[in-house]
Amino acid sequence: MKTVNGRHTYLYNFSPTIRRWMNIKVLEFEEDKVRLVIQGEGHTFMNLLTEEILKDPDVDVAKYLVEFQFSDPELLVTTNGKKDPLKVITEACQRLAGYCEKLLEDLEENRS
């Protein structure tokens, strides 16, 4: 693996401040159910997101569907009515972002 000053180049050139916005289309929204499309995402992100959503005890269903090979995934989340499904998705995304921040901090500590 290529290194620069003894550091791996993928860590040396990594900039954690890069932000990317997602295009989300809400197809259905009810008190205990939301169905939406997250454009440009694939199985990797959707598996991670649904697994994290399912950690919430107020969630009944969290699943996604990719209807055709190159179509955008459709996410379905239903709750037991105690929580807004969009809030559940937001909380799951915040936890995932926290995991990523922790990983970046650990990588930064190990750089030196």
N, C-alpha and C positions, 0 to 999 in steps of 0.2 A: 504494500500500500504506500502511496506517495506521502511524504511528510515534508513540512516546512518548519525549520528550526526545531525538529524533533516532535512536532505536532502533526496529527493527521490533518490533511488538507480539508476534509469535509467538516471538521470542527473549526479549523483555522479561518475558513471563509464563511462560516455560518453566521447569519444575521437574524437573531430572534425577533427583531422588530418588524419584520415583513408581515403585513396583514393582507388577508384575502377575503373578499366578501362573497357570500353565498346568495344565489338567487333562489328564493323560496316562493312557491305558489300554493296558497291555501285553497284546497278543493272543498273542504267541508269543515265547519266549526260548530260544535254544540257544547253544552255545559260540561259534558263528560267524554267528549270524543273530538278528535281532530284528525283530518286526513290532509296531507300536504305532499308536494313534490319538491325535492331538493335537487336542483339542476346541477349536472356535472359531477355528481358523486357516484361512487361505485360500491361494491360489496364491502370493501375494507372499512370505509367510514361508517356505512350503514350498520354493519355487524357490531361495530364498537358502540355506536350510538344506541341501538336497540338494547344491547346488553346492559348499558349504563342506565337506561330508562327503566328497565325491569328491576333494578335494585330498589326502586321506590315502592314501598309497601302499598301505596294507594293506586298503583297501576294494575289494571286487569290484563290489558293486551298492549304489547309493543311489537310490531312487526313491520317489515317492509317487503315490497314487491317490485321486481324489475320485470315488467311485462315482456319486453323484447330485449334482445342482446344489447342494443345501443340506446335504449330508452332510459330516461331519468327515473330514479327510484321513487316510489310512493310510500310514505311513512304513515302508518295508522297507529294511534295511541288512544286507548280508552282508559278511564279511571273509574273508581268506585263512587264518584260524585263528590268526594271530599276535597279534591284538588282540581284546579284548572289544568287541562292537558298541555296547554302551551307553557304554563309555569313549570310543569314536570320536565318538559323538553329543555327549557332554559336552564333549569337546575342541573340536569344531566350534562349539558354542554359546558356549564361553568366548572363542574367537577372534572370533566375531561381536560379542559384548559388548565386547571390546576395541576393535574397529573403531568401535563406537558411542560408547564413552567418548572415543576420540581425536577423533571428529567433534565431540562436545560441547565438548571442550577447545578445539578450533580455533574453534568458533563463539563461545565465551566470550571468547577472545583478540581476536576481530574485533568484539566488541560495543563496545569503547571507542574 
